[in-house]
Amino acid sequence: MPEGERLPESAIRFIVKLQSMYRGTLVRTRHGHIYGYDPYDRITEYQSRLQRLLAQRAEEEAAGGGGAVSGTLPSDVEGEAVEPGSPHLIQVGGHGTIAKCKEKPGAIVKEVPQCEKVVYESVQGTPIEQLLPAYHGCETHGSYYMIRLQNLTAGMKRPCVMDIKMGRRTFLESETSNSKLRVDLAKKMVEIDPDALTSDELSNGVTKLRYMQFREQRSSSAAYGFRIEGAHTRGVDYPDCKDLRSKEQIDKALRFYLQSRAGLKQAFVARLNEVKAALQNSEWFMAHEVVGSSILFVYDDLEERAACEASASAHLIDFAKTERLPDGRRLTHTEEWTVGNREDGYLVGLTNLINVFDGLEGMDA
């Protein structure tokens, strides 16, 4: 749409709903657009964002203003509506709303909260910078920050992508501070597992903390410190990633993503060891609580094995829940979490992920 032109209310409703439906899932189209999906929170997110957008629009109209608001596309972003279920969609894990940047080939524009923008800015010039997609600056549009990042699949002919969420805890402590018993959360748990609740919980509800921990235990996060959010190879998505818990299930999913190629496995093991060494020696990392962040694995499925293996990369992404600790505090990223210590278990998950990768059997030479 023309720069500065206002979106009609119906378009805002559609865009916010689409973003909410796919929050947490990378959805690539042939045009490079990516949207995101969290099956637990999509309705709440849709309602809150819609209310915020429409309230902002009403305030602007009441004031007689005509400037750009959150419903206006930034001038350097190419956007278009995409119907769910399109044959051009590829879905793996991820967060936020992303579109290609027309002013910088090989880059994407991602809508992020302020804390994620701060992460990218704070690692510039440090060894951690090389672990993240390259950062190309930010524009502010109302309450939204649009950051420009390296497109990790740019130039690839047949990109294969996997998103692994790191840490034993993927929720903020602030999300669990309310001790109120909630029947709605109990209902969500029963829908996932009819035997998850005691009779008392079923009648009176559960706390947000109980619900969050239940979600972690449904995946491999609690036991291994990581979980596979999604994996896509050769036009096929690996099914039911959110239900993968056992080592056998994880091994099978990783072999699917790697197409049982031993060379790819070794390339990713080497990269993960680089990541671990950099994080262990990073003052930045020890001073931050890194919650809900992922490692994005990418390779180009080329016929030439050496070229395919050379294209393999793994980068840290998604920092909407990453916060610097106050008063000079430091984390180990390995200690068990208790309320108040803010330990996230990131290095536990990374160590386990390296071991699982390295121990994969049944790989082709």
N, C-alpha and C positions, 0 to 999 in steps of 0.2 A: 504494500500500500504506500501511497505517497508519504514522504517524510513529514511528520508533524500532524498528519490527519488522525482524527479521533476515531477510535473503535466504537461501534454502537454497543449498547448494553447487551444485546443478544450475543454478540461476538465475545464480549468479556466473559459472559456466563459459559460459553462453549470452551474457551481457552482454559479457564480456571478448572472446569470440570475435567477436561482432557489431561491437564497437568496433574490433577489430583488422582485420577484413575491410574496413571502410570508413574506416580511418584515412587522412586526406588527401583525402576527398571529402565535400563538403556534401551531405547527403541529407535533403531536407525532406519531411515528410509533411503531410497536411492538418491535423495537430495542431501543427505547427510544430517537430517534433523534427528534429534534424540529427545525422548521424553522420559519421564520416570514413574514406579508402582509399589505401593505398600498396602497390601490387602487389609491390614489392621486399621489404618488411620485415614483411608481415602475420603470417607464421608465427612469426618470432622474437619479435615484439611480443606476440602472443597467449600464447606459452609463458611469457615472462618476467612478464607481468602476472598471468597465472593463478597462477604459482608464488608471486608476492608476495602475492596476495590470500589464497590458501589457507594460506600460511605464517602470515600475520597472524591468520587465523581460528583456526588450530591453537594459536598462542601465547595467544590470548585464552581459548580453551576450557581450555587447560592451567592458566591462571592463575585460572580460575573467574570470569572477567569476563563482563559482559553489556552493555557499552557499545557505542555505534555504532562500526562499522568501515567500511572502504572499500566493503564490499558493501552498505551501508545508504544508501538514498536520502536526501539532505538534505530537510528538512521543507518547503522552499519550491520544490521542483522537482517538476514533473509528469512522470512517466516511464511508458513502456509499451513492450513488445516490438514490434518492427516486422520483418516478414519481408522479406528482400531480394527485389526484383522486384515489390513492391507497386505498383499502378497510381497511387498517390499520391506516389511518390518523384520528386524532382527532384535530379539529381546535378551538382554542379560541384566545383571544387577547394576545399580548406580543410583544417583540422586540428582534432583534438580531438573531444570529445563535448559536444554542446550540446542543451539542452532549453529550453522556454519557462519563464519565471518566473511562477508563479501569483500571487505577491504584488505584482508590478509589471507591469501591462499595458504592452506595447510593449518588454519587455526579455527577454533570454535569459540562461540560466545556462550557463557554459562551464567544463569541467574543464581546468585548466591547471597546468603546473609553476610553481615559485616564480618563475623568471626572467620569465615572462610577466606574472604578477601585479605584479612589481616595475616592469615597463615601464609598465603602465597607471597605477600610482601615481606614478611619477617624472615623467610628462609633465603631470600636473595643474597648472594654472596657467601653463603655457607655451604658446607658439603651436602647438606640435605637438599639443596636446590636441585641437584642432579637426580634425585629420587622421584621428583614430581614432574608432571608435564611442564614444559617451558611456559613461563608467564609473560604475557605481552601487554599488561596494563589493565586498567579498569575505567568504566564510566558509571556514573551514578544517575539513576532515573527514579526520582521520588525516593521511596524507601527501599528501592532495589539496587543491587550492585551487579553490573554486568562485566564479568572478567573475561579477558581473552586468553585462551590456553592453546597449547599445541594439540593438534588432532593426532592422536597416537596411531590412527589407522590411515593417515593421509598417504596416498600413493600406492596403497596395497591393492592387489588384484582380487585376492580372496581372503579378506581378514577373518581370522578366528579369534574370538574374544571370550575371556572368562573373568568374572568379578568375584573376588573372595573377600568377605568382610572380616576384619581382624579384631581380636580381643575377646576376652571372656565376658566382658560387659559391653553391650552396645547401646546402653541408655544412660542418660545423665543422672547423677544423684538428685538433681533438682526435680526430676520427673517422678521421684518416688517419695518426696518429702510429705506428701499429703497422706495421712493415716485414715482418711475417710473410706468406709466400706462401700464398694460400688457394685451394684447388681448387674449393670451393663457389662462390666468387665468379666464378671462371673459367667454371664451368658455367652460371651465370646469364647471363653475357655471351654465351656461345655460343647459348643459347636465344633471345636477342634478335637476335643477329647472328652467324651461323655463321662469318663471315670476320673477326671482330673480333680474334682472338688469333693470335699467332705460335705456331709449333710448340712452342717452349720454354715459353710461357705456358700452352699447352694441357696440357702434361705436368706442369708444376710449380706452376701456379696464379698468381694475381696479388695485388698488394697492395690494401688497401682504397682507397688513393689512386687507383690505376689504375682501379679499378672505379667510384669516384665520378666521376672525370673522364669516363669512358666514358658515364655516365648524362647528364652535362651536354651532351656532344657529340651525344647522340641527339636532343636537343631544340634549341630556339633559344636556350637559356641561354648557351652558350659564345660564340656569334657576336653575339647581340643584347643579352644581359644581362637578358632576361625570357623567360618561356614561358607560354603559355596552358594553365592546368590544366583548365579546363572552361568551357563556355558553354551557357546554357539560355535559349531564347526560344520562346514560344508552345507550350509543352508538348513541345519537341524539344531534345535534347542534341546539340551538335555532335560528330561522331564522331572518335575517335582523336586527341584533342588532344595527347597525349603524343608523337605522331610529327610534330608541326608544326615544321618547321625553316626552310624557305625563306620569303622575303618574300611570294612569291605565295600560299603556303599560309596564312601569317598574315593577309594581306589578306582572303582569302576567309573565314576564320573571323570576323574583325572585322566584315565586311559582313553576315555571317549574324547576328551578335549585334545589330548596329545596325539590322538590317532595311533597310539601304541608305538610312537617313534622314540627310540632311546636317545637319539641326538637332541631332540627337542627337550626331553626330560633333563638332560645334562645342562643344556643352555639355561633353563629356568632355575635349576638348582644353583648354578654358578651366580646368576643374577640375585637370587634370594639371599645367598651368603654375602654378597656385596651390600645388599640392603641392610642385613642384620649388623654387619660390622660398622657401617656408617651410623646406624641408629645408636648402637651401644657406645659409640664415642662422641655422641652429639649432646652438647649442653642444651641445645634447643629442644631436643626430644625429651630429655630428662625433666625439663621444666614445663612440659605440656601434658595435659590429659588428652589422650587421643581416642575418642569414642566414636564408633560407627563409621570409621574410615575403612577404605578398601584398598586392595592391591589389584590393579587392572592388568591382566595378562593379554598380550597380543602377539600374533605371528601371522605371516602371509603364507597361505597354503600353496606354495609353489611346487612345481614338479621336481625341480632341482633341489635335492635334500639339503645341500650345503647352503644354498640361498635361503631356503625356508628357515633353517636353524639360525642363520645370521640375522634374520628379521625379528627373532624373538625378543620381547622386551616385557618388563614389569615395572609399573610406576604406582606410587601412592596417590590416591585420589579421595575425594569426598571428605571435607573437613568442617561440615556444618555443626559438628558437636565437639570440635577441638578447642580447648581453652588453656590459656597460660595460667599456671598456678600462682596464687598470691604469696606475698611475703617471702619470695625466694625459695619456696618449697621445691622438692625434687621427688620424683617417682622412681621406682625400680622397674616398673612395667612387668614385674614377675610375681610380686607378692599377692596373696589372696585378698580379694576385695572385701572390706567391711565398710559400712556406711560411715563416711567421713574421711577415709584415707585416700579416696579418689584413684586407687590403683585400677588399671584397665586390663591388665593381662596381655598387652600387645606382644611383648617379647615371648611370652609363653606360646601364644598362637603362632608366631613366626618360626620359632624353633620346631614346634610340632609340624608345621607345614613343610619345612625343609626336610624333616625326617620322613614324612609321608611321601613326598615327591621322590626322595632319594631311594626309598625302599620299594618303589613300584616294581612289580614283577610282570612277566609276560609281555615285555616290550620288544619290538623288532630292532635288529641291529641297524 
